[in-house]
Amino acid sequence: MQQIPPLIQALSFAGALLILIGYAGEQFGWLSSRRVIYNVVNAAGSAILGFIALRPFQLGFVILEFTWAAISLWALARIFRQKRSA
């Protein structure tokens, strides 16, 4: 079995933690999916995990994580457009 470098382990942990912070925050009412911070933690966490899934290439995780990041970025853009037009 191949040893995973400590830096990759730390990044993977950080990415998962960011996503879980967003998820738990939304579920417990601490964060709103319409707020910037929720979408920032989701975009950052999923982008980190997406890049880690590139090597070794894991198609399912790559699609999941980069799609998750794209949706979070789209939501951020929507929030900023609404703020600008208000």
HUWO-V646487 format. One record per run of one state. SS is the DSSP state (@ for helix, = for strand, . for the rest). FROM is the first residue (numbers start at 1). TO is the last residue. If there is no record, write none. Layout:
BEGIN
SS	FROM	TO
SS	FROM	TO
END
This chain:
BEGIN
.	1	5
@	6	27
.	28	35
@	36	52
.	53	53
=	54	54
.	55	56
=	57	57
.	58	58
@	59	85
.	86	86
END
